[in-house]
């Protein structure tokens, strides 16, 4: 990974300003080396992957209903959602209705 790729990655991570100081790359900056930044980014990527897996396990969704709404040029989709805790018990449930525009 080049220095430019690391900088682009840091920007894409969208960290809070107080955390960004650890990612500042300047010539002659001895406190943060490119190697350290790469290691931190790898840790962030692993943490993000872990959070994604946890979210997929804890949030269950299913399409409950689909309606075509020709006058609006699309339709609506109703999702049934369940949020589970670590033991797999439902801690929150509900529905989510979304309006969608048709392709044409």
C-alpha positions as CSV (number, residue, x, y, z in Angstrom):
1,X,0.0,0.0,0.0
2,X,1.5,3.4,-1.0
3,X,1.3,6.5,1.1
4,X,-1.4,7.9,-1.2
5,X,-3.5,4.8,-0.8
6,X,-3.2,5.0,3.0
7,X,-4.3,8.7,2.9
8,X,-7.4,7.8,0.7
9,X,-8.2,4.9,3.1
10,X,-8.0,7.2,6.1
11,X,-10.3,9.7,4.5
12,X,-12.8,7.0,3.5
13,X,-12.9,5.7,7.1
14,X,-14.3,9.1,8.2
15,X,-13.0,9.2,11.7
16,X,-13.7,11.9,14.3
17,X,-11.2,14.8,14.2
18,X,-9.8,13.9,17.6
19,X,-8.9,10.5,16.3
20,X,-7.4,11.7,13.0
21,X,-4.3,13.1,14.6
22,X,-3.0,9.5,14.8
23,X,-3.3,9.3,11.0
24,X,-1.6,12.5,10.0
25,X,1.2,11.8,7.5
26,X,3.7,14.6,7.1
27,X,7.3,14.4,5.9
28,X,9.6,14.4,8.8
29,X,6.8,13.3,11.2
30,X,8.5,10.8,13.4
31,X,5.5,10.1,15.7
32,X,3.4,8.3,13.0
33,X,5.1,6.2,10.4
34,X,3.5,4.7,7.4
35,X,3.9,1.2,8.8
36,X,2.0,2.2,12.0
37,X,-0.8,3.8,10.0
38,X,-1.1,0.6,7.9
39,X,-1.3,-1.5,11.1
40,X,-4.1,0.7,12.5
41,X,-6.0,0.6,9.2
42,X,-5.8,-3.2,9.2
43,X,-7.2,-3.2,12.8
44,X,-10.1,-0.9,11.8
45,X,-10.9,-3.2,8.8
46,X,-11.0,-6.2,11.0
47,X,-13.2,-4.4,13.5
48,X,-15.6,-3.3,10.7
49,X,-15.8,-6.8,9.3
50,X,-16.6,-8.1,12.8
51,X,-19.3,-5.5,13.3
52,X,-20.8,-6.4,9.9
53,X,-21.0,-10.1,10.8
54,X,-22.5,-9.3,14.2
55,X,-25.1,-7.0,12.6
56,X,-26.1,-9.7,10.1
57,X,-26.6,-12.2,12.9
58,X,-28.6,-9.8,15.2
59,X,-30.9,-8.0,12.7
60,X,-33.4,-10.2,10.8
61,X,-35.5,-8.8,8.0
62,X,-38.1,-10.2,5.8
63,X,-40.4,-8.8,3.1
64,X,-43.9,-8.7,4.5
65,X,-45.9,-7.0,1.7
66,X,-45.3,-5.4,-1.7
67,X,-47.8,-2.9,-3.3
68,X,-47.7,-1.4,-6.7
69,X,-48.5,2.3,-6.7
70,X,-48.8,3.3,-10.4
71,X,-49.9,6.9,-9.7
72,X,-46.7,7.5,-7.8
73,X,-44.6,5.7,-10.5
74,X,-43.4,2.9,-8.2
75,X,-44.5,1.0,-5.2
76,X,-44.1,0.3,-1.5
77,X,-42.4,-2.5,0.3
78,X,-43.1,-3.4,3.9
79,X,-40.3,-5.2,5.8
80,X,-40.8,-7.1,9.0
81,X,-37.7,-6.6,11.3
82,X,-36.5,-8.3,14.4
83,X,-33.5,-7.2,16.5
84,X,-32.0,-10.0,18.6
85,X,-29.6,-9.9,21.6
86,X,-26.6,-12.1,22.0
87,X,-28.7,-15.0,23.3
88,X,-30.9,-14.9,20.2
89,X,-33.9,-13.4,22.0
90,X,-36.0,-10.7,20.3
91,X,-35.4,-7.4,22.0
92,X,-37.2,-5.2,19.5
93,X,-39.5,-5.8,16.5
94,X,-41.5,-3.8,14.1
95,X,-42.2,-3.0,10.5
96,X,-40.5,-0.6,8.0
97,X,-42.4,0.7,5.0
98,X,-40.3,2.0,2.0
99,X,-41.5,3.8,-1.1
100,X,-39.6,2.9,-4.2
101,X,-39.5,4.3,-7.7
102,X,-39.9,1.9,-10.6
103,X,-37.1,1.4,-13.1
104,X,-39.0,2.8,-16.1
